[in-house]
Amino acid sequence: ERADLIVVLGGDSGSRSVLGARLYREGLASRVLLTGLEQGALEAMPHYLHWRSQLLQSLGVDSEAILFDTVSANSWQEAANTLQLLRDNRWRTVIVVSDPPHMRRLDWIWARVFDGAERDYRLVASQPDWWDASRWWANEMSAKFVANELIKLVYYPFRYGI
C-alpha cells in the first residue's frame, strides 16, 4: 500500500537503505526520511546521513525526496519525531524499514507513540546478509542483535514509563 513517507531507521549498515530505495522506486512513497545515528557522536551524524543519502541517490531516489532526522538518538525518538513530521505536513501513513530482529520492539514502540494519533505505520523488514531467522543463534552478529533487542524490550517500558 502506498504511504506518504518511507522511514529508513538509523543503525543501518546498508540493507535498510537498499530496501528503502526499492520501495521508493516501486512508487510506495514519494519521500524517504533517513533517521539518525544511534550510539554515536553527534558530530558523526551528518556524515552517517550523507553516505546513506548518497547510496539512496545511486539507487534512484531523487535528492529532493530525501529528508533527514538529525536529532533522534534512539528508536523511541525516531517514532516520536516521525509522528511530529507527519502531523506538521498533514501526512497520514508511513512505511518504517529496519532489520528483522528489530521488528518486535519497533512494533511495541510505534504502537505506543502512534496510539490515538490518527496516523498509520507499517513495518517492513530488510534482508541483511547476516540474518537467518531459522538459525539466528548460529551467527555471532545475529545473536548479539537478538540479545540486545531482548534487553531493550525489558528496558523501554521502564525508561518511557509504559
HELIX and SHEET records of a PDB file:
HELIX    1   1 SER A   15  ARG A   25  1                                  11    
HELIX    2   2 LEU A   42  ALA A   44  5                                   3    
HELIX    3   3 MET A   45  SER A   58  1                                  14    
HELIX    4   4 SER A   63  ALA A   65  5                                   3    
HELIX    5   5 SER A   75  ASN A   89  1                                  15    
HELIX    6   6 PRO A  100  HIS A  102  5                                   3    
HELIX    7   7 MET A  103  PHE A  114  1                                  12    
HELIX    8   8 TRP A  136  ALA A  138  5                                   3    
HELIX    9   9 GLU A  140  ARG A  159  1                                  20    
SHEET    1   A 5 ILE A  66  PHE A  68  0                                        
SHEET    2   A 5 VAL A  32  LEU A  34  1                                        
SHEET    3   A 5 LEU A   5  VAL A   8  1                                        
SHEET    4   A 5 THR A  93  SER A  98  1                                        
SHEET    5   A 5 ASP A 120  ALA A 125  1                                        
END                                                                             
